[in-house]
């Protein structure tokens, strides 16, 4: 056999696969000028066939498709039954209704922890007869260290609830509600927050006409600034309206916020303490006695919420936990990213060494992935789905999660057929998931679209990409 013939035979499967691949170029013309697209579509199985391929090796910002990577690493490292556990412990003992020592709350970065669960734990202390604590109340935040916000997060989004810090101290999603009520044109709007929300909210917001032509009004936007101890100040302008306008803000100083809620709950149960509430961010080997505990739902339930609702807080709390768990050190953004790469390399044979993994949610604009690598992850998930069950956690087109109302895919023939993770940050419209064929088999697909800027002002800004998706993916339905 000649050397040339050997080469041809070696390349034959690849060549035949490309011969029958769906061309992508004809559909790109429907996207706005400047859009940069990567596409990879493959059958699922031991010898996957490439059904469509376009610039699939380019690095792009994954946005929330990053959560698929986080989910796989978490299932492989932490296991389906993992739970976040918050513990109240002590280095002392109880006698005559007094805790002689410190009350230590070991926080775990549980993204599902709530005020009600804290209230229940404090009630347990009362049931044990504790009415006074002779020492300090210590918030042990040593599960994580360093910054609670990842590199590459947009500074002007940090007060948004979707950017709530995934710190060790999380309570009620580290997010709170406020209300702004516009006044008469030219007057100040009023801002309010619930009395049991331990933050300071002030405002200097001017009410303007709904369709004002004044340039000073046109470029006067509602803005929020924050300072120490969770002081938020609203400024700028808001259009006149008869309605109250709900607002949601991220808690910036999570330890301060948790401390004030804890102080109030202790007061409600008439438990006094002689010391102060302080934070401890260093690990200790001291022998402690357990007084109360509370745990989250198991990991599989958390990942389902994370993927279907694209919950950033869940994703990044799990991401930092991976760093702590894998290396047995305090979790950081850096060791979280290193852990994800090592876990997938050692347990799945997927090499992500030159990818940039700055967080677990995809909020960071420093993240870089390729459609090729995301496809490797999807292929592994499909091959091991009996154990992982990740496909079932993905949003279902036209049914739930972030695909329930996606206009391109929420109607026939896509409805209930596509399960995929969406990903959006400004300029990016991404997808990573599966199309289920009528015979039960799957087709895996990755779409990474960046540089998207609508050029038709007469329609919604996402209309072009919605048309692209509905037309292109029809080629892979049955």
VEXTORPA-197221 format. One record per residue (C-alpha): residue in one letter; residue number from 1; y, x, z. Coordinates in Angstrom, 3 decimals. Example, Ala and Ser with C-alpha at 12.3 -4.5 7.8 and 13.67 -1.06 7.14 Angstrom:
% residues 2
ATOM code pos       c2       c1       c3
ATOM    a   1   -4.500   12.300    7.800
ATOM    s   2   -1.060   13.670    7.140
//
This chain:
% residues 478
ATOM code pos       c2       c1       c3
ATOM    x   1    0.000    0.000    0.000
ATOM    x   2    3.326    1.454   -1.018
ATOM    x   3    6.086    2.089    1.483
ATOM    x   4    8.328   -0.358   -0.427
ATOM    x   5    5.738   -3.124   -0.208
ATOM    x   6    5.306   -2.539    3.531
ATOM    x   7    9.054   -2.959    4.036
ATOM    x   8    9.074   -6.189    1.997
ATOM    x   9    6.144   -7.629    3.973
ATOM    x  10    7.837   -6.689    7.225
ATOM    x  11   11.067   -8.405    6.240
ATOM    x  12    9.401  -11.420    4.613
ATOM    x  13    9.476  -13.722    7.702
ATOM    x  14   13.143  -12.897    8.231
ATOM    x  15   14.029  -13.414    4.561
ATOM    x  16   12.120  -16.702    4.295
ATOM    x  17   13.816  -17.957    7.458
ATOM    x  18   17.243  -17.225    6.017
ATOM    x  19   16.388  -18.843    2.672
ATOM    x  20   15.994  -22.216    4.341
ATOM    x  21   18.831  -21.826    6.857
ATOM    x  22   21.573  -24.429    6.817
ATOM    x  23   24.815  -22.899    5.468
ATOM    x  24   27.730  -23.087    7.913
ATOM    x  25   30.622  -22.089    5.655
ATOM    x  26   31.102  -25.493    3.953
ATOM    x  27   31.829  -27.082    7.320
ATOM    x  28   34.288  -24.452    8.549
ATOM    x  29   36.981  -25.659    6.164
ATOM    x  30   37.368  -28.782    8.320
ATOM    x  31   38.555  -26.650   11.255
ATOM    x  32   42.212  -25.634   11.692
ATOM    x  33   43.303  -22.326   10.187
ATOM    x  34   42.815  -19.438   12.593
ATOM    x  35   39.698  -20.899   14.208
ATOM    x  36   36.970  -18.357   14.866
ATOM    x  37   33.436  -19.743   14.975
ATOM    x  38   30.036  -18.422   16.025
ATOM    x  39   26.966  -20.587   15.406
ATOM    x  40   23.261  -20.084   15.993
ATOM    x  41   20.602  -22.783   15.632
ATOM    x  42   16.903  -22.059   16.096
ATOM    x  43   13.646  -23.892   16.480
ATOM    x  44   12.072  -23.437   19.899
ATOM    x  45    8.784  -21.611   20.329
ATOM    x  46    7.038  -18.266   20.188
ATOM    x  47    8.232  -17.558   16.671
ATOM    x  48   11.558  -19.376   16.438
ATOM    x  49   12.973  -20.022   12.999
ATOM    x  50   16.670  -19.533   12.430
ATOM    x  51   18.004  -22.811   11.059
ATOM    x  52   21.678  -21.810   10.939
ATOM    x  53   23.500  -18.583   11.709
ATOM    x  54   27.135  -17.548   11.457
ATOM    x  55   28.752  -14.569   13.230
ATOM    x  56   26.303  -15.034   16.087
ATOM    x  57   26.682  -11.476   17.405
ATOM    x  58   30.420  -11.723   18.085
ATOM    x  59   31.645  -11.708   21.676
ATOM    x  60   33.638  -14.737   22.758
ATOM    x  61   34.774  -16.449   25.931
ATOM    x  62   31.936  -18.734   27.028
ATOM    x  63   34.033  -21.086   29.181
ATOM    x  64   31.636  -23.406   31.033
ATOM    x  65   28.595  -22.542   28.927
ATOM    x  66   28.562  -19.605   31.371
ATOM    x  67   27.026  -22.057   33.846
ATOM    x  68   23.758  -21.996   31.874
ATOM    x  69   23.481  -18.274   32.635
ATOM    x  70   24.292  -18.914   36.302
ATOM    x  71   21.719  -21.723   36.515
ATOM    x  72   18.895  -19.599   35.111
ATOM    x  73   19.667  -16.637   37.383
ATOM    x  74   19.857  -18.941   40.412
ATOM    x  75   16.519  -20.610   39.687
ATOM    x  76   14.827  -17.245   39.188
ATOM    x  77   16.325  -15.570   42.268
ATOM    x  78   16.948  -18.285   44.855
ATOM    x  79   14.237  -20.753   43.889
ATOM    x  80   14.269  -24.501   43.513
ATOM    x  81   14.089  -25.157   47.267
ATOM    x  82   16.981  -22.908   48.313
ATOM    x  83   19.585  -24.621   50.508
ATOM    x  84   22.937  -23.513   51.889
ATOM    x  85   22.753  -23.618   55.691
ATOM    x  86   25.757  -23.782   58.019
ATOM    x  87   24.976  -22.861   61.627
ATOM    x  88   26.783  -23.160   64.934
ATOM    x  89   25.599  -20.369   67.217
ATOM    x  90   26.588  -18.655   70.426
ATOM    x  91   26.318  -15.275   72.110
ATOM    x  92   26.417  -16.992   75.504
ATOM    x  93   24.687  -19.769   77.440
ATOM    x  94   25.408  -23.285   78.658
ATOM    x  95   25.830  -24.097   82.345
ATOM    x  96   27.749  -26.839   84.177
ATOM    x  97   28.976  -28.343   80.854
ATOM    x  98   30.508  -25.034   79.850
ATOM    x  99   29.551  -22.649   77.091
ATOM    x 100   29.941  -19.212   78.623
ATOM    x 101   30.609  -17.133   75.540
ATOM    x 102   31.867  -17.571   71.995
ATOM    x 103   31.160  -20.480   69.695
ATOM    x 104   30.287  -18.950   66.323
ATOM    x 105   30.223  -21.014   63.129
ATOM    x 106   28.260  -19.110   60.520
ATOM    x 107   29.624  -20.324   57.208
ATOM    x 108   27.453  -20.023   54.125
ATOM    x 109   29.779  -20.868   51.256
ATOM    x 110   28.115  -24.276   50.986
ATOM    x 111   30.056  -26.065   48.209
ATOM    x 112   28.819  -29.454   49.445
ATOM    x 113   29.928  -29.101   53.072
ATOM    x 114   32.084  -31.985   54.307
ATOM    x 115   34.175  -33.066   57.256
ATOM    x 116   31.507  -35.652   58.102
ATOM    x 117   28.855  -32.951   58.341
ATOM    x 118   31.126  -30.870   60.569
ATOM    x 119   31.763  -33.939   62.707
ATOM    x 120   27.994  -34.418   63.091
ATOM    x 121   27.528  -30.775   64.148
ATOM    x 122   30.303  -31.063   66.759
ATOM    x 123   28.659  -34.253   68.030
ATOM    x 124   25.488  -32.220   68.598
ATOM    x 125   27.459  -29.892   70.865
ATOM    x 126   28.562  -32.899   72.913
ATOM    x 127   24.979  -34.078   73.123
ATOM    x 128   24.072  -30.711   74.594
ATOM    x 129   26.643  -31.351   77.319
ATOM    x 130   29.285  -28.859   76.172
ATOM    x 131   32.781  -29.839   77.285
ATOM    x 132   34.385  -26.405   77.472
ATOM    x 133   34.043  -23.073   75.689
ATOM    x 134   35.019  -20.068   77.772
ATOM    x 135   35.408  -17.701   74.802
ATOM    x 136   36.719  -17.835   71.249
ATOM    x 137   35.733  -20.092   68.381
ATOM    x 138   34.733  -17.693   65.611
ATOM    x 139   34.499  -18.547   61.923
ATOM    x 140   31.922  -16.118   60.556
ATOM    x 141   32.820  -15.705   56.860
ATOM    x 142   30.758  -12.546   56.362
ATOM    x 143   28.519  -14.039   53.649
ATOM    x 144   31.304  -13.147   51.182
ATOM    x 145   34.068  -10.560   51.151
ATOM    x 146   37.026   -9.494   49.004
ATOM    x 147   39.059  -11.987   46.953
ATOM    x 148   38.071  -15.648   46.762
ATOM    x 149   39.427  -15.921   43.213
ATOM    x 150   37.845  -14.057   40.332
ATOM    x 151   39.580  -11.639   37.986
ATOM    x 152   40.821  -13.339   34.867
ATOM    x 153   41.557  -16.741   36.408
ATOM    x 154   44.850  -18.140   35.079
ATOM    x 155   47.461  -17.800   37.832
ATOM    x 156   49.151  -21.095   36.908
ATOM    x 157   45.901  -23.045   37.385
ATOM    x 158   45.126  -21.802   40.888
ATOM    x 159   46.501  -24.941   42.538
ATOM    x 160   44.278  -27.174   40.382
ATOM    x 161   41.149  -28.547   42.043
ATOM    x 162   38.919  -27.119   39.337
ATOM    x 163   40.104  -23.684   40.530
ATOM    x 164   39.403  -24.349   44.228
ATOM    x 165   38.360  -21.051   45.858
ATOM    x 166   34.585  -20.665   46.405
ATOM    x 167   35.072  -19.002   49.777
ATOM    x 168   32.677  -18.891   52.717
ATOM    x 169   34.789  -21.653   54.306
ATOM    x 170   34.421  -24.714   52.091
ATOM    x 171   35.035  -28.256   53.292
ATOM    x 172   35.506  -31.405   51.185
ATOM    x 173   35.459  -29.355   47.975
ATOM    x 174   38.448  -27.273   49.171
ATOM    x 175   40.574  -29.910   47.491
ATOM    x 176   42.976  -32.588   48.746
ATOM    x 177   44.799  -35.634   47.381
ATOM    x 178   48.535  -36.248   47.339
ATOM    x 179   50.822  -38.883   45.853
ATOM    x 180   54.185  -38.727   44.121
ATOM    x 181   56.338  -41.844   43.753
ATOM    x 182   59.156  -41.659   41.183
ATOM    x 183   62.514  -43.075   42.253
ATOM    x 184   65.364  -44.414   40.168
ATOM    x 185   66.603  -42.241   37.309
ATOM    x 186   68.548  -39.342   38.787
ATOM    x 187   67.129  -39.732   42.288
ATOM    x 188   64.470  -37.695   44.063
ATOM    x 189   60.827  -38.697   43.906
ATOM    x 190   58.934  -38.929   47.191
ATOM    x 191   55.750  -36.979   47.873
ATOM    x 192   53.121  -37.901   50.454
ATOM    x 193   49.782  -36.648   51.708
ATOM    x 194   47.309  -38.171   54.149
ATOM    x 195   48.130  -37.504   57.808
ATOM    x 196   44.664  -36.051   58.427
ATOM    x 197   45.066  -33.466   55.657
ATOM    x 198   46.117  -30.222   57.400
ATOM    x 199   48.617  -28.967   54.835
ATOM    x 200   52.404  -29.059   54.485
ATOM    x 201   53.726  -30.816   51.389
ATOM    x 202   57.428  -30.851   50.514
ATOM    x 203   59.198  -31.865   47.342
ATOM    x 204   62.387  -31.594   45.349
ATOM    x 205   61.396  -33.547   42.238
ATOM    x 206   64.016  -35.283   40.105
ATOM    x 207   63.263  -38.630   38.439
ATOM    x 208   64.205  -38.739   34.753
ATOM    x 209   64.197  -41.445   32.064
ATOM    x 210   60.816  -41.966   30.398
ATOM    x 211   62.071  -41.066   26.906
ATOM    x 212   65.047  -38.888   27.738
ATOM    x 213   66.572  -36.998   24.796
ATOM    x 214   68.348  -34.550   27.079
ATOM    x 215   66.954  -31.053   26.558
ATOM    x 216   67.376  -30.329   30.258
ATOM    x 217   64.991  -33.220   30.909
ATOM    x 218   62.631  -32.363   28.045
ATOM    x 219   61.933  -28.904   29.420
ATOM    x 220   61.967  -29.874   33.104
ATOM    x 221   58.319  -30.079   34.134
ATOM    x 222   56.584  -30.934   37.370
ATOM    x 223   55.634  -27.705   39.121
ATOM    x 224   53.993  -26.681   42.387
ATOM    x 225   54.371  -23.495   44.422
ATOM    x 226   52.528  -22.511   47.539
ATOM    x 227   53.148  -20.158   50.450
ATOM    x 228   51.429  -19.104   53.672
ATOM    x 229   49.375  -21.529   55.739
ATOM    x 230   48.897  -23.996   52.873
ATOM    x 231   52.518  -24.959   52.366
ATOM    x 232   52.914  -26.647   48.957
ATOM    x 233   56.274  -27.415   47.380
ATOM    x 234   56.708  -29.686   44.361
ATOM    x 235   59.711  -29.221   42.115
ATOM    x 236   60.883  -30.088   38.608
ATOM    x 237   60.983  -33.530   37.040
ATOM    x 238   58.897  -36.651   36.643
ATOM    x 239   59.455  -39.666   34.391
ATOM    x 240   60.466  -42.944   35.971
ATOM    x 241   57.567  -45.292   36.674
ATOM    x 242   56.732  -48.227   38.902
ATOM    x 243   53.392  -46.694   39.802
ATOM    x 244   52.297  -44.179   42.383
ATOM    x 245   50.960  -41.078   40.650
ATOM    x 246   47.893  -39.458   42.249
ATOM    x 247   47.731  -35.656   42.414
ATOM    x 248   44.937  -33.309   43.438
ATOM    x 249   45.431  -29.752   44.642
ATOM    x 250   43.157  -26.846   45.511
ATOM    x 251   43.234  -25.516   49.059
ATOM    x 252   44.622  -21.994   48.758
ATOM    x 253   43.970  -20.697   52.304
ATOM    x 254   40.499  -22.084   52.984
ATOM    x 255   40.054  -20.460   56.420
ATOM    x 256   43.356  -21.899   57.665
ATOM    x 257   42.363  -25.310   56.308
ATOM    x 258   38.877  -25.212   57.847
ATOM    x 259   40.284  -23.998   61.168
ATOM    x 260   42.691  -26.894   61.502
ATOM    x 261   40.013  -29.461   60.685
ATOM    x 262   37.663  -27.816   63.178
ATOM    x 263   40.362  -27.821   65.863
ATOM    x 264   40.897  -31.523   65.351
ATOM    x 265   37.177  -32.342   65.471
ATOM    x 266   36.730  -30.413   68.718
ATOM    x 267   39.692  -32.305   70.134
ATOM    x 268   38.218  -35.631   69.057
ATOM    x 269   35.028  -34.829   70.975
ATOM    x 270   37.097  -33.580   73.941
ATOM    x 271   35.634  -30.081   73.746
ATOM    x 272   38.156  -27.536   75.051
ATOM    x 273   38.214  -23.785   74.444
ATOM    x 274   40.060  -21.102   76.377
ATOM    x 275   40.308  -18.565   73.549
ATOM    x 276   41.482  -19.026   69.964
ATOM    x 277   39.993  -19.856   66.581
ATOM    x 278   39.585  -16.586   64.706
ATOM    x 279   37.896  -15.369   61.533
ATOM    x 280   35.244  -12.637   61.504
ATOM    x 281   34.365  -11.159   58.138
ATOM    x 282   31.971   -8.427   59.277
ATOM    x 283   28.246   -8.723   59.600
ATOM    x 284   26.752   -8.419   63.059
ATOM    x 285   23.252   -7.851   64.371
ATOM    x 286   23.978   -9.482   67.714
ATOM    x 287   21.333  -11.845   69.080
ATOM    x 288   22.637  -15.396   68.830
ATOM    x 289   21.312  -18.751   69.966
ATOM    x 290   21.360  -21.719   67.580
ATOM    x 291   23.228  -24.797   68.776
ATOM    x 292   23.444  -26.905   65.599
ATOM    x 293   22.865  -26.611   61.860
ATOM    x 294   23.497  -28.492   58.651
ATOM    x 295   22.070  -27.868   55.210
ATOM    x 296   22.883  -28.788   51.648
ATOM    x 297   20.596  -30.512   49.193
ATOM    x 298   18.133  -28.197   47.474
ATOM    x 299   19.236  -25.928   44.653
ATOM    x 300   17.855  -28.113   41.856
ATOM    x 301   20.179  -30.957   42.911
ATOM    x 302   23.161  -28.624   43.129
ATOM    x 303   22.465  -27.176   39.689
ATOM    x 304   22.227  -30.676   38.241
ATOM    x 305   25.720  -31.499   39.537
ATOM    x 306   26.981  -28.084   38.416
ATOM    x 307   25.719  -28.546   34.844
ATOM    x 308   26.264  -32.250   34.263
ATOM    x 309   29.738  -32.415   35.828
ATOM    x 310   30.654  -28.787   35.048
ATOM    x 311   31.498  -28.205   38.706
ATOM    x 312   33.210  -24.821   39.020
ATOM    x 313   33.088  -24.676   42.818
ATOM    x 314   29.302  -25.073   42.838
ATOM    x 315   28.886  -22.477   40.091
ATOM    x 316   30.998  -19.803   41.737
ATOM    x 317   29.639  -20.357   45.250
ATOM    x 318   26.136  -19.932   43.823
ATOM    x 319   27.276  -16.914   41.795
ATOM    x 320   28.659  -15.080   44.854
ATOM    x 321   25.549  -16.073   46.805
ATOM    x 322   23.401  -14.395   44.143
ATOM    x 323   25.209  -11.123   44.792
ATOM    x 324   24.689  -11.455   48.548
ATOM    x 325   21.044  -12.492   48.215
ATOM    x 326   19.942   -9.976   45.585
ATOM    x 327   21.561   -6.906   47.141
ATOM    x 328   21.479   -8.065   50.785
ATOM    x 329   25.170   -7.283   51.218
ATOM    x 330   28.288   -9.396   51.410
ATOM    x 331   28.731  -11.312   48.187
ATOM    x 332   31.549  -10.364   45.808
ATOM    x 333   32.409  -11.192   42.231
ATOM    x 334   31.313   -7.746   41.124
ATOM    x 335   27.884   -7.736   42.751
ATOM    x 336   27.409  -11.355   41.653
ATOM    x 337   27.783  -10.268   38.036
ATOM    x 338   25.552   -7.230   38.524
ATOM    x 339   22.947   -9.411   40.228
ATOM    x 340   22.865  -11.891   37.340
ATOM    x 341   22.250   -9.072   34.868
ATOM    x 342   19.503   -7.477   36.991
ATOM    x 343   17.775  -10.783   37.721
ATOM    x 344   17.622  -11.784   34.061
ATOM    x 345   16.500   -8.314   32.982
ATOM    x 346   13.727   -7.989   35.560
ATOM    x 347   12.520  -11.573   35.756
ATOM    x 348   13.137  -12.867   32.233
ATOM    x 349   13.300   -9.754   30.064
ATOM    x 350   16.814  -10.675   28.909
ATOM    x 351   19.242   -7.765   28.653
ATOM    x 352   22.887   -8.653   29.211
ATOM    x 353   24.154   -5.140   29.896
ATOM    x 354   27.147   -5.173   27.543
ATOM    x 355   28.200   -8.734   28.327
ATOM    x 356   31.142   -9.314   30.661
ATOM    x 357   30.222  -11.614   33.548
ATOM    x 358   33.271  -12.005   35.777
ATOM    x 359   32.327  -15.282   37.444
ATOM    x 360   29.687  -17.992   37.430
ATOM    x 361   31.769  -20.910   36.208
ATOM    x 362   33.376  -19.561   33.050
ATOM    x 363   36.933  -20.003   34.352
ATOM    x 364   37.693  -16.317   33.876
ATOM    x 365   39.064  -15.337   30.502
ATOM    x 366   37.502  -11.905   30.972
ATOM    x 367   33.985  -13.275   30.396
ATOM    x 368   32.436  -12.286   27.075
ATOM    x 369   29.123  -13.483   25.635
ATOM    x 370   27.591  -13.877   22.197
ATOM    x 371   25.703  -16.766   20.644
ATOM    x 372   22.739  -14.407   20.224
ATOM    x 373   22.485  -13.771   23.977
ATOM    x 374   23.030  -17.392   24.926
ATOM    x 375   20.223  -18.263   22.514
ATOM    x 376   17.874  -15.830   24.275
ATOM    x 377   18.624  -17.665   27.501
ATOM    x 378   18.034  -21.079   25.921
ATOM    x 379   14.733  -19.899   24.417
ATOM    x 380   13.567  -18.643   27.827
ATOM    x 381   14.603  -21.906   29.479
ATOM    x 382   12.677  -23.914   26.876
ATOM    x 383    9.575  -21.719   27.162
ATOM    x 384    9.550  -22.064   30.953
ATOM    x 385   11.011  -25.518   31.392
ATOM    x 386    7.935  -26.933   33.092
ATOM    x 387    8.834  -24.747   36.067
ATOM    x 388   12.600  -24.428   35.680
ATOM    x 389   13.470  -28.056   34.727
ATOM    x 390   16.895  -26.892   33.554
ATOM    x 391   16.877  -28.911   30.312
ATOM    x 392   16.762  -32.104   32.374
ATOM    x 393   19.835  -30.941   34.300
ATOM    x 394   22.023  -30.700   31.187
ATOM    x 395   24.456  -33.459   30.179
ATOM    x 396   22.942  -36.073   27.856
ATOM    x 397   24.991  -37.126   24.839
ATOM    x 398   26.469  -40.595   25.291
ATOM    x 399   24.778  -41.013   28.677
ATOM    x 400   26.153  -38.778   31.421
ATOM    x 401   28.106  -35.715   32.428
ATOM    x 402   30.545  -34.017   30.101
ATOM    x 403   28.715  -35.345   27.011
ATOM    x 404   28.982  -38.998   27.981
ATOM    x 405   32.283  -39.506   26.186
ATOM    x 406   32.343  -36.602   23.741
ATOM    x 407   33.375  -38.446   20.582
ATOM    x 408   31.414  -36.246   18.203
ATOM    x 409   28.055  -36.794   19.872
ATOM    x 410   28.119  -39.991   21.971
ATOM    x 411   26.941  -42.310   19.203
ATOM    x 412   23.841  -42.516   17.002
ATOM    x 413   22.130  -40.401   15.835
ATOM    x 414   23.098  -38.005   18.638
ATOM    x 415   23.121  -40.335   21.637
ATOM    x 416   20.286  -39.520   24.073
ATOM    x 417   19.059  -36.886   21.610
ATOM    x 418   21.275  -33.946   22.556
ATOM    x 419   21.259  -32.210   25.949
ATOM    x 420   23.843  -29.466   26.154
ATOM    x 421   26.388  -27.694   28.313
ATOM    x 422   29.944  -28.024   27.135
ATOM    x 423   32.568  -25.335   27.589
ATOM    x 424   36.300  -25.704   27.287
ATOM    x 425   39.280  -23.558   28.082
ATOM    x 426   42.432  -23.704   25.997
ATOM    x 427   41.582  -22.771   22.426
ATOM    x 428   37.803  -22.842   22.967
ATOM    x 429   35.293  -25.614   22.268
ATOM    x 430   31.771  -24.452   23.084
ATOM    x 431   28.292  -25.955   23.286
ATOM    x 432   24.905  -24.573   24.311
ATOM    x 433   21.809  -26.697   24.528
ATOM    x 434   19.080  -28.597   22.757
ATOM    x 435   18.469  -31.289   20.157
ATOM    x 436   15.265  -33.207   20.856
ATOM    x 437   13.308  -34.056   17.722
ATOM    x 438   11.461  -37.374   17.348
ATOM    x 439    8.142  -35.623   17.855
ATOM    x 440    9.311  -34.246   21.197
ATOM    x 441   10.081  -30.719   20.044
ATOM    x 442   13.443  -29.053   20.630
ATOM    x 443   15.964  -27.264   18.469
ATOM    x 444   18.239  -24.914   20.428
ATOM    x 445   21.850  -24.410   19.394
ATOM    x 446   24.913  -22.419   20.461
ATOM    x 447   28.468  -23.026   19.313
ATOM    x 448   31.275  -20.700   20.385
ATOM    x 449   34.580  -21.742   18.860
ATOM    x 450   37.752  -19.860   19.782
ATOM    x 451   41.291  -19.630   18.437
ATOM    x 452   41.390  -23.403   17.959
ATOM    x 453   44.891  -24.822   17.510
ATOM    x 454   45.227  -28.277   15.970
ATOM    x 455   47.329  -28.321   12.793
ATOM    x 456   47.520  -32.098   12.300
ATOM    x 457   50.097  -33.640   14.605
ATOM    x 458   49.175  -37.190   13.607
ATOM    x 459   45.864  -37.211   15.484
ATOM    x 460   44.355  -35.993   18.780
ATOM    x 461   44.185  -32.212   19.004
ATOM    x 462   40.379  -32.150   19.181
ATOM    x 463   39.793  -34.428   16.172
ATOM    x 464   38.955  -31.587   13.774
ATOM    x 465   36.314  -30.019   16.015
ATOM    x 466   34.829  -33.451   16.749
ATOM    x 467   34.466  -34.055   12.992
ATOM    x 468   32.927  -30.631   12.541
ATOM    x 469   30.316  -31.252   15.248
ATOM    x 470   29.330  -34.727   14.085
ATOM    x 471   28.914  -33.598   10.475
ATOM    x 472   27.268  -30.228   11.061
ATOM    x 473   24.704  -31.222   13.693
ATOM    x 474   23.468  -34.175   11.645
ATOM    x 475   21.550  -31.569    9.645
ATOM    x 476   19.228  -30.941   12.607
ATOM    x 477   18.439  -34.506   13.667
ATOM    x 478   14.866  -35.191   12.560
//
